[in-house]
Amino acid sequence: MPRIINPELCVSCGSCADVCPVSAISAGDAAYQINADECIDCGACEGTCPNGAISEA
């Protein structure tokens, strides 16, 4: 199951996008977003988020 980013917790630091091996994460209007069609559910992004904004969908 792909990961999601909680926009209320995301501070748009970009640390998650930097570690995504398939570039499934991009900056959105208010927070970063994960493209569910591209996400391979590796979990690399979840461990880098300083606010715990990333979780399983």
CHARMM internal coordinates of N, CA and C (Angstrom, degrees):
IC EDIT
DIST 1 N 1 CA 1.4540
DIST 1 CA 1 C 1.5384
ANGL 1 N 1 CA 1 C 108.12
DIST 1 C 2 N 1.3107
ANGL 1 CA 1 C 2 N 118.57
DIHE 1 N 1 CA 1 C 2 N 127.65
DIST 2 N 2 CA 1.4758
ANGL 1 C 2 N 2 CA 121.31
DIHE 1 CA 1 C 2 N 2 CA -178.75
DIST 2 CA 2 C 1.5262
ANGL 2 N 2 CA 2 C 112.51
DIHE 1 C 2 N 2 CA 2 C -62.71
DIST 2 C 3 N 1.2768
ANGL 2 CA 2 C 3 N 116.14
DIHE 2 N 2 CA 2 C 3 N 158.19
DIST 3 N 3 CA 1.4567
ANGL 2 C 3 N 3 CA 122.85
DIHE 2 CA 2 C 3 N 3 CA 177.90
DIST 3 CA 3 C 1.5315
ANGL 3 N 3 CA 3 C 109.63
DIHE 2 C 3 N 3 CA 3 C -82.84
DIST 3 C 4 N 1.3386
ANGL 3 CA 3 C 4 N 116.46
DIHE 3 N 3 CA 3 C 4 N 158.99
DIST 4 N 4 CA 1.4603
ANGL 3 C 4 N 4 CA 122.33
DIHE 3 CA 3 C 4 N 4 CA 174.18
DIST 4 CA 4 C 1.5183
ANGL 4 N 4 CA 4 C 108.73
DIHE 3 C 4 N 4 CA 4 C -129.49
DIST 4 C 5 N 1.3044
ANGL 4 CA 4 C 5 N 116.38
DIHE 4 N 4 CA 4 C 5 N 158.11
DIST 5 N 5 CA 1.4568
ANGL 4 C 5 N 5 CA 122.16
DIHE 4 CA 4 C 5 N 5 CA 177.90
DIST 5 CA 5 C 1.5247
ANGL 5 N 5 CA 5 C 108.16
DIHE 4 C 5 N 5 CA 5 C -112.99
DIST 5 C 6 N 1.3134
ANGL 5 CA 5 C 6 N 115.90
DIHE 5 N 5 CA 5 C 6 N 125.58
DIST 6 N 6 CA 1.4610
ANGL 5 C 6 N 6 CA 121.68
DIHE 5 CA 5 C 6 N 6 CA 177.15
DIST 6 CA 6 C 1.5301
ANGL 6 N 6 CA 6 C 107.32
DIHE 5 C 6 N 6 CA 6 C -78.17
DIST 6 C 7 N 1.3383
ANGL 6 CA 6 C 7 N 117.97
DIHE 6 N 6 CA 6 C 7 N 111.87
DIST 7 N 7 CA 1.4676
ANGL 6 C 7 N 7 CA 119.94
DIHE 6 CA 6 C 7 N 7 CA -176.64
DIST 7 CA 7 C 1.5216
ANGL 7 N 7 CA 7 C 113.84
DIHE 6 C 7 N 7 CA 7 C -64.46
DIST 7 C 8 N 1.3282
ANGL 7 CA 7 C 8 N 117.51
DIHE 7 N 7 CA 7 C 8 N -21.08
DIST 8 N 8 CA 1.4647
ANGL 7 C 8 N 8 CA 120.06
DIHE 7 CA 7 C 8 N 8 CA 178.82
DIST 8 CA 8 C 1.5264
ANGL 8 N 8 CA 8 C 111.94
DIHE 7 C 8 N 8 CA 8 C -74.76
DIST 8 C 9 N 1.3318
ANGL 8 CA 8 C 9 N 116.70
DIHE 8 N 8 CA 8 C 9 N -23.29
DIST 9 N 9 CA 1.4664
ANGL 8 C 9 N 9 CA 120.93
DIHE 8 CA 8 C 9 N 9 CA 179.76
DIST 9 CA 9 C 1.5259
ANGL 9 N 9 CA 9 C 113.24
DIHE 8 C 9 N 9 CA 9 C -100.76
DIST 9 C 10 N 1.3181
ANGL 9 CA 9 C 10 N 117.04
DIHE 9 N 9 CA 9 C 10 N -22.10
DIST 10 N 10 CA 1.4687
ANGL 9 C 10 N 10 CA 121.77
DIHE 9 CA 9 C 10 N 10 CA -177.45
DIST 10 CA 10 C 1.5273
ANGL 10 N 10 CA 10 C 110.56
DIHE 9 C 10 N 10 CA 10 C -69.16
DIST 10 C 11 N 1.3392
ANGL 10 CA 10 C 11 N 115.76
DIHE 10 N 10 CA 10 C 11 N 130.36
DIST 11 N 11 CA 1.4672
ANGL 10 C 11 N 11 CA 121.22
DIHE 10 CA 10 C 11 N 11 CA 177.68
DIST 11 CA 11 C 1.5324
ANGL 11 N 11 CA 11 C 111.33
DIHE 10 C 11 N 11 CA 11 C -106.01
DIST 11 C 12 N 1.3262
ANGL 11 CA 11 C 12 N 116.86
DIHE 11 N 11 CA 11 C 12 N 12.35
DIST 12 N 12 CA 1.4662
ANGL 11 C 12 N 12 CA 123.69
DIHE 11 CA 11 C 12 N 12 CA 177.46
DIST 12 CA 12 C 1.5304
ANGL 12 N 12 CA 12 C 113.23
DIHE 11 C 12 N 12 CA 12 C 56.27
DIST 12 C 13 N 1.3333
ANGL 12 CA 12 C 13 N 116.18
DIHE 12 N 12 CA 12 C 13 N 41.58
DIST 13 N 13 CA 1.4677
ANGL 12 C 13 N 13 CA 119.77
DIHE 12 CA 12 C 13 N 13 CA 179.28
DIST 13 CA 13 C 1.5223
ANGL 13 N 13 CA 13 C 111.95
DIHE 12 C 13 N 13 CA 13 C -80.30
DIST 13 C 14 N 1.3416
ANGL 13 CA 13 C 14 N 117.75
DIHE 13 N 13 CA 13 C 14 N -25.34
DIST 14 N 14 CA 1.4555
ANGL 13 C 14 N 14 CA 121.48
DIHE 13 CA 13 C 14 N 14 CA 177.48
DIST 14 CA 14 C 1.5167
ANGL 14 N 14 CA 14 C 115.13
DIHE 13 C 14 N 14 CA 14 C 85.58
DIST 14 C 15 N 1.3182
ANGL 14 CA 14 C 15 N 118.48
DIHE 14 N 14 CA 14 C 15 N 2.82
DIST 15 N 15 CA 1.4635
ANGL 14 C 15 N 15 CA 119.62
DIHE 14 CA 14 C 15 N 15 CA -178.76
DIST 15 CA 15 C 1.5229
ANGL 15 N 15 CA 15 C 111.27
DIHE 14 C 15 N 15 CA 15 C -62.43
DIST 15 C 16 N 1.3137
ANGL 15 CA 15 C 16 N 118.03
DIHE 15 N 15 CA 15 C 16 N -32.87
DIST 16 N 16 CA 1.4598
ANGL 15 C 16 N 16 CA 121.71
DIHE 15 CA 15 C 16 N 16 CA 179.37
DIST 16 CA 16 C 1.5291
ANGL 16 N 16 CA 16 C 111.29
DIHE 15 C 16 N 16 CA 16 C -68.09
DIST 16 C 17 N 1.3055
ANGL 16 CA 16 C 17 N 116.62
DIHE 16 N 16 CA 16 C 17 N -41.81
DIST 17 N 17 CA 1.4672
ANGL 16 C 17 N 17 CA 120.82
DIHE 16 CA 16 C 17 N 17 CA -179.04
DIST 17 CA 17 C 1.5215
ANGL 17 N 17 CA 17 C 111.21
DIHE 16 C 17 N 17 CA 17 C -65.92
DIST 17 C 18 N 1.3167
ANGL 17 CA 17 C 18 N 116.24
DIHE 17 N 17 CA 17 C 18 N -33.39
DIST 18 N 18 CA 1.4682
ANGL 17 C 18 N 18 CA 120.91
DIHE 17 CA 17 C 18 N 18 CA -178.89
DIST 18 CA 18 C 1.5262
ANGL 18 N 18 CA 18 C 112.78
DIHE 17 C 18 N 18 CA 18 C -65.33
DIST 18 C 19 N 1.3297
ANGL 18 CA 18 C 19 N 118.07
DIHE 18 N 18 CA 18 C 19 N -28.65
DIST 19 N 19 CA 1.4666
ANGL 18 C 19 N 19 CA 120.61
DIHE 18 CA 18 C 19 N 19 CA -176.34
DIST 19 CA 19 C 1.5249
ANGL 19 N 19 CA 19 C 114.15
DIHE 18 C 19 N 19 CA 19 C -101.60
DIST 19 C 20 N 1.3189
ANGL 19 CA 19 C 20 N 117.96
DIHE 19 N 19 CA 19 C 20 N -6.60
DIST 20 N 20 CA 1.4664
ANGL 19 C 20 N 20 CA 120.40
DIHE 19 CA 19 C 20 N 20 CA -178.06
DIST 20 CA 20 C 1.5354
ANGL 20 N 20 CA 20 C 110.23
DIHE 19 C 20 N 20 CA 20 C -68.63
DIST 20 C 21 N 1.3469
ANGL 20 CA 20 C 21 N 117.73
DIHE 20 N 20 CA 20 C 21 N 118.58
DIST 21 N 21 CA 1.4646
ANGL 20 C 21 N 21 CA 120.29
DIHE 20 CA 20 C 21 N 21 CA -176.74
DIST 21 CA 21 C 1.5258
ANGL 21 N 21 CA 21 C 114.30
DIHE 20 C 21 N 21 CA 21 C -72.20
DIST 21 C 22 N 1.3236
ANGL 21 CA 21 C 22 N 118.22
DIHE 21 N 21 CA 21 C 22 N -14.52
DIST 22 N 22 CA 1.4654
ANGL 21 C 22 N 22 CA 120.58
DIHE 21 CA 21 C 22 N 22 CA -178.68
DIST 22 CA 22 C 1.5245
ANGL 22 N 22 CA 22 C 112.43
DIHE 21 C 22 N 22 CA 22 C -117.93
DIST 22 C 23 N 1.3256
ANGL 22 CA 22 C 23 N 117.51
DIHE 22 N 22 CA 22 C 23 N 10.82
DIST 23 N 23 CA 1.4660
ANGL 22 C 23 N 23 CA 123.10
DIHE 22 CA 22 C 23 N 23 CA 178.62
DIST 23 CA 23 C 1.5285
ANGL 23 N 23 CA 23 C 112.66
DIHE 22 C 23 N 23 CA 23 C 54.51
DIST 23 C 24 N 1.3405
ANGL 23 CA 23 C 24 N 116.36
DIHE 23 N 23 CA 23 C 24 N 43.17
DIST 24 N 24 CA 1.4576
ANGL 23 C 24 N 24 CA 121.28
DIHE 23 CA 23 C 24 N 24 CA -179.19
DIST 24 CA 24 C 1.5265
ANGL 24 N 24 CA 24 C 112.34
DIHE 23 C 24 N 24 CA 24 C -87.47
DIST 24 C 25 N 1.3318
ANGL 24 CA 24 C 25 N 117.49
DIHE 24 N 24 CA 24 C 25 N -2.97
DIST 25 N 25 CA 1.4608
ANGL 24 C 25 N 25 CA 121.21
DIHE 24 CA 24 C 25 N 25 CA -176.29
DIST 25 CA 25 C 1.5208
ANGL 25 N 25 CA 25 C 109.70
DIHE 24 C 25 N 25 CA 25 C -112.71
DIST 25 C 26 N 1.3208
ANGL 25 CA 25 C 26 N 115.59
DIHE 25 N 25 CA 25 C 26 N 132.29
DIST 26 N 26 CA 1.4658
ANGL 25 C 26 N 26 CA 120.32
DIHE 25 CA 25 C 26 N 26 CA 179.82
DIST 26 CA 26 C 1.5237
ANGL 26 N 26 CA 26 C 110.03
DIHE 25 C 26 N 26 CA 26 C -141.01
DIST 26 C 27 N 1.3135
ANGL 26 CA 26 C 27 N 115.63
DIHE 26 N 26 CA 26 C 27 N 161.54
DIST 27 N 27 CA 1.4602
ANGL 26 C 27 N 27 CA 121.06
DIHE 26 CA 26 C 27 N 27 CA 179.04
DIST 27 CA 27 C 1.5203
ANGL 27 N 27 CA 27 C 109.41
DIHE 26 C 27 N 27 CA 27 C -73.15
DIST 27 C 28 N 1.3276
ANGL 27 CA 27 C 28 N 115.54
DIHE 27 N 27 CA 27 C 28 N 130.99
DIST 28 N 28 CA 1.4585
ANGL 27 C 28 N 28 CA 121.58
DIHE 27 CA 27 C 28 N 28 CA 175.75
DIST 28 CA 28 C 1.5163
ANGL 28 N 28 CA 28 C 109.26
DIHE 27 C 28 N 28 CA 28 C -103.00
DIST 28 C 29 N 1.3060
ANGL 28 CA 28 C 29 N 116.80
DIHE 28 N 28 CA 28 C 29 N -168.51
DIST 29 N 29 CA 1.4594
ANGL 28 C 29 N 29 CA 120.97
DIHE 28 CA 28 C 29 N 29 CA -179.50
DIST 29 CA 29 C 1.5230
ANGL 29 N 29 CA 29 C 112.35
DIHE 28 C 29 N 29 CA 29 C -65.19
DIST 29 C 30 N 1.3302
ANGL 29 CA 29 C 30 N 117.34
DIHE 29 N 29 CA 29 C 30 N -46.78
DIST 30 N 30 CA 1.4697
ANGL 29 C 30 N 30 CA 121.01
DIHE 29 CA 29 C 30 N 30 CA -176.44
DIST 30 CA 30 C 1.5204
ANGL 30 N 30 CA 30 C 112.93
DIHE 29 C 30 N 30 CA 30 C -114.89
DIST 30 C 31 N 1.3310
ANGL 30 CA 30 C 31 N 117.50
DIHE 30 N 30 CA 30 C 31 N -16.62
DIST 31 N 31 CA 1.4590
ANGL 30 C 31 N 31 CA 121.83
DIHE 30 CA 30 C 31 N 31 CA -176.95
DIST 31 CA 31 C 1.5273
ANGL 31 N 31 CA 31 C 108.67
DIHE 30 C 31 N 31 CA 31 C -160.11
DIST 31 C 32 N 1.3187
ANGL 31 CA 31 C 32 N 116.09
DIHE 31 N 31 CA 31 C 32 N 167.73
DIST 32 N 32 CA 1.4614
ANGL 31 C 32 N 32 CA 119.60
DIHE 31 CA 31 C 32 N 32 CA 175.06
DIST 32 CA 32 C 1.5228
ANGL 32 N 32 CA 32 C 109.13
DIHE 31 C 32 N 32 CA 32 C -70.95
DIST 32 C 33 N 1.3365
ANGL 32 CA 32 C 33 N 116.17
DIHE 32 N 32 CA 32 C 33 N 155.60
DIST 33 N 33 CA 1.4584
ANGL 32 C 33 N 33 CA 122.12
DIHE 32 CA 32 C 33 N 33 CA -177.63
DIST 33 CA 33 C 1.5141
ANGL 33 N 33 CA 33 C 109.43
DIHE 32 C 33 N 33 CA 33 C -133.18
DIST 33 C 34 N 1.3343
ANGL 33 CA 33 C 34 N 115.79
DIHE 33 N 33 CA 33 C 34 N 147.98
DIST 34 N 34 CA 1.4608
ANGL 33 C 34 N 34 CA 121.71
DIHE 33 CA 33 C 34 N 34 CA 176.71
DIST 34 CA 34 C 1.5128
ANGL 34 N 34 CA 34 C 108.49
DIHE 33 C 34 N 34 CA 34 C -107.80
DIST 34 C 35 N 1.3301
ANGL 34 CA 34 C 35 N 116.24
DIHE 34 N 34 CA 34 C 35 N 126.42
DIST 35 N 35 CA 1.4605
ANGL 34 C 35 N 35 CA 121.22
DIHE 34 CA 34 C 35 N 35 CA 176.41
DIST 35 CA 35 C 1.5228
ANGL 35 N 35 CA 35 C 107.81
DIHE 34 C 35 N 35 CA 35 C -78.83
DIST 35 C 36 N 1.3260
ANGL 35 CA 35 C 36 N 117.04
DIHE 35 N 35 CA 35 C 36 N 109.27
DIST 36 N 36 CA 1.4654
ANGL 35 C 36 N 36 CA 122.40
DIHE 35 CA 35 C 36 N 36 CA -176.03
DIST 36 CA 36 C 1.5246
ANGL 36 N 36 CA 36 C 112.61
DIHE 35 C 36 N 36 CA 36 C -61.20
DIST 36 C 37 N 1.3194
ANGL 36 CA 36 C 37 N 117.98
DIHE 36 N 36 CA 36 C 37 N -28.63
DIST 37 N 37 CA 1.4579
ANGL 36 C 37 N 37 CA 121.22
DIHE 36 CA 36 C 37 N 37 CA -179.95
DIST 37 CA 37 C 1.5243
ANGL 37 N 37 CA 37 C 111.98
DIHE 36 C 37 N 37 CA 37 C -73.63
DIST 37 C 38 N 1.3271
ANGL 37 CA 37 C 38 N 117.43
DIHE 37 N 37 CA 37 C 38 N -25.14
DIST 38 N 38 CA 1.4602
ANGL 37 C 38 N 38 CA 121.63
DIHE 37 CA 37 C 38 N 38 CA -178.63
DIST 38 CA 38 C 1.5253
ANGL 38 N 38 CA 38 C 113.13
DIHE 37 C 38 N 38 CA 38 C -99.06
DIST 38 C 39 N 1.3359
ANGL 38 CA 38 C 39 N 117.16
DIHE 38 N 38 CA 38 C 39 N -23.37
DIST 39 N 39 CA 1.4607
ANGL 38 C 39 N 39 CA 122.37
DIHE 38 CA 38 C 39 N 39 CA -176.97
DIST 39 CA 39 C 1.5336
ANGL 39 N 39 CA 39 C 110.48
DIHE 38 C 39 N 39 CA 39 C -63.01
DIST 39 C 40 N 1.3504
ANGL 39 CA 39 C 40 N 116.53
DIHE 39 N 39 CA 39 C 40 N 131.38
DIST 40 N 40 CA 1.4645
ANGL 39 C 40 N 40 CA 121.15
DIHE 39 CA 39 C 40 N 40 CA 178.42
DIST 40 CA 40 C 1.5322
ANGL 40 N 40 CA 40 C 111.07
DIHE 39 C 40 N 40 CA 40 C -101.51
DIST 40 C 41 N 1.3184
ANGL 40 CA 40 C 41 N 117.15
DIHE 40 N 40 CA 40 C 41 N 7.68
DIST 41 N 41 CA 1.4625
ANGL 40 C 41 N 41 CA 123.59
DIHE 40 CA 40 C 41 N 41 CA 175.99
DIST 41 CA 41 C 1.5258
ANGL 41 N 41 CA 41 C 112.60
DIHE 40 C 41 N 41 CA 41 C 57.55
DIST 41 C 42 N 1.3162
ANGL 41 CA 41 C 42 N 116.12
DIHE 41 N 41 CA 41 C 42 N 43.64
DIST 42 N 42 CA 1.4691
ANGL 41 C 42 N 42 CA 119.99
DIHE 41 CA 41 C 42 N 42 CA -179.94
DIST 42 CA 42 C 1.5255
ANGL 42 N 42 CA 42 C 112.05
DIHE 41 C 42 N 42 CA 42 C -82.71
DIST 42 C 43 N 1.3417
ANGL 42 CA 42 C 43 N 116.99
DIHE 42 N 42 CA 42 C 43 N -22.99
DIST 43 N 43 CA 1.4540
ANGL 42 C 43 N 43 CA 121.31
DIHE 42 CA 42 C 43 N 43 CA 178.45
DIST 43 CA 43 C 1.5112
ANGL 43 N 43 CA 43 C 115.58
DIHE 42 C 43 N 43 CA 43 C 83.88
DIST 43 C 44 N 1.3246
ANGL 43 CA 43 C 44 N 118.15
DIHE 43 N 43 CA 43 C 44 N 1.51
DIST 44 N 44 CA 1.4680
ANGL 43 C 44 N 44 CA 120.92
DIHE 43 CA 43 C 44 N 44 CA -178.37
DIST 44 CA 44 C 1.5188
ANGL 44 N 44 CA 44 C 112.01
DIHE 43 C 44 N 44 CA 44 C -59.71
DIST 44 C 45 N 1.3057
ANGL 44 CA 44 C 45 N 117.49
DIHE 44 N 44 CA 44 C 45 N -36.24
DIST 45 N 45 CA 1.4618
ANGL 44 C 45 N 45 CA 121.56
DIHE 44 CA 44 C 45 N 45 CA -177.48
DIST 45 CA 45 C 1.5199
ANGL 45 N 45 CA 45 C 112.67
DIHE 44 C 45 N 45 CA 45 C -70.74
DIST 45 C 46 N 1.3049
ANGL 45 CA 45 C 46 N 116.47
DIHE 45 N 45 CA 45 C 46 N -35.60
DIST 46 N 46 CA 1.4651
ANGL 45 C 46 N 46 CA 120.94
DIHE 45 CA 45 C 46 N 46 CA -174.40
DIST 46 CA 46 C 1.5293
ANGL 46 N 46 CA 46 C 111.92
DIHE 45 C 46 N 46 CA 46 C -60.53
DIST 46 C 47 N 1.3073
ANGL 46 CA 46 C 47 N 116.67
DIHE 46 N 46 CA 46 C 47 N -40.11
DIST 47 N 47 CA 1.4574
ANGL 46 C 47 N 47 CA 120.61
DIHE 46 CA 46 C 47 N 47 CA -178.43
DIST 47 CA 47 C 1.5143
ANGL 47 N 47 CA 47 C 114.64
DIHE 46 C 47 N 47 CA 47 C -73.94
DIST 47 C 48 N 1.3259
ANGL 47 CA 47 C 48 N 117.62
DIHE 47 N 47 CA 47 C 48 N -16.45
DIST 48 N 48 CA 1.4590
ANGL 47 C 48 N 48 CA 120.35
DIHE 47 CA 47 C 48 N 48 CA -178.00
DIST 48 CA 48 C 1.5153
ANGL 48 N 48 CA 48 C 113.65
DIHE 47 C 48 N 48 CA 48 C -95.22
DIST 48 C 49 N 1.3182
ANGL 48 CA 48 C 49 N 117.31
DIHE 48 N 48 CA 48 C 49 N -12.01
DIST 49 N 49 CA 1.4698
ANGL 48 C 49 N 49 CA 120.54
DIHE 48 CA 48 C 49 N 49 CA -177.35
DIST 49 CA 49 C 1.5310
ANGL 49 N 49 CA 49 C 109.94
DIHE 48 C 49 N 49 CA 49 C -73.11
DIST 49 C 50 N 1.3297
ANGL 49 CA 49 C 50 N 117.67
DIHE 49 N 49 CA 49 C 50 N 119.78
DIST 50 N 50 CA 1.4680
ANGL 49 C 50 N 50 CA 120.15
DIHE 49 CA 49 C 50 N 50 CA -177.82
DIST 50 CA 50 C 1.5285
ANGL 50 N 50 CA 50 C 113.84
DIHE 49 C 50 N 50 CA 50 C -71.82
DIST 50 C 51 N 1.3294
ANGL 50 CA 50 C 51 N 117.50
DIHE 50 N 50 CA 50 C 51 N -15.13
DIST 51 N 51 CA 1.4625
ANGL 50 C 51 N 51 CA 120.35
DIHE 50 CA 50 C 51 N 51 CA -177.11
DIST 51 CA 51 C 1.5179
ANGL 51 N 51 CA 51 C 113.67
DIHE 50 C 51 N 51 CA 51 C -112.04
DIST 51 C 52 N 1.3150
ANGL 51 CA 51 C 52 N 117.58
DIHE 51 N 51 CA 51 C 52 N 2.73
DIST 52 N 52 CA 1.4579
ANGL 51 C 52 N 52 CA 119.65
DIHE 51 CA 51 C 52 N 52 CA -179.17
DIST 52 CA 52 C 1.5113
ANGL 52 N 52 CA 52 C 113.25
DIHE 51 C 52 N 52 CA 52 C 66.51
DIST 52 C 53 N 1.3262
ANGL 52 CA 52 C 53 N 116.60
DIHE 52 N 52 CA 52 C 53 N 32.57
DIST 53 N 53 CA 1.4622
ANGL 52 C 53 N 53 CA 121.13
DIHE 52 CA 52 C 53 N 53 CA -176.64
DIST 53 CA 53 C 1.5188
ANGL 53 N 53 CA 53 C 113.05
DIHE 52 C 53 N 53 CA 53 C -81.08
DIST 53 C 54 N 1.3254
ANGL 53 CA 53 C 54 N 118.59
DIHE 53 N 53 CA 53 C 54 N -10.18
DIST 54 N 54 CA 1.4671
ANGL 53 C 54 N 54 CA 121.81
DIHE 53 CA 53 C 54 N 54 CA -175.91
DIST 54 CA 54 C 1.5147
ANGL 54 N 54 CA 54 C 109.62
DIHE 53 C 54 N 54 CA 54 C -105.87
DIST 54 C 55 N 1.3491
ANGL 54 CA 54 C 55 N 115.20
DIHE 54 N 54 CA 54 C 55 N 132.67
DIST 55 N 55 CA 1.4588
ANGL 54 C 55 N 55 CA 120.80
DIHE 54 CA 54 C 55 N 55 CA 178.25
DIST 55 CA 55 C 1.5240
ANGL 55 N 55 CA 55 C 109.14
DIHE 54 C 55 N 55 CA 55 C -149.42
DIST 55 C 56 N 1.3342
ANGL 55 CA 55 C 56 N 115.95
DIHE 55 N 55 CA 55 C 56 N 172.44
DIST 56 N 56 CA 1.4559
ANGL 55 C 56 N 56 CA 119.48
DIHE 55 CA 55 C 56 N 56 CA 175.95
DIST 56 CA 56 C 1.5164
ANGL 56 N 56 CA 56 C 109.83
DIHE 55 C 56 N 56 CA 56 C -68.56
DIST 56 C 57 N 1.3121
ANGL 56 CA 56 C 57 N 115.88
DIHE 56 N 56 CA 56 C 57 N 144.71
DIST 57 N 57 CA 1.4739
ANGL 56 C 57 N 57 CA 121.10
DIHE 56 CA 56 C 57 N 57 CA -179.70
DIST 57 CA 57 C 1.5031
ANGL 57 N 57 CA 57 C 111.02
DIHE 56 C 57 N 57 CA 57 C -68.09
END
COOR INIT
IC SEED 1 N 1 CA 1 C
IC BUILD
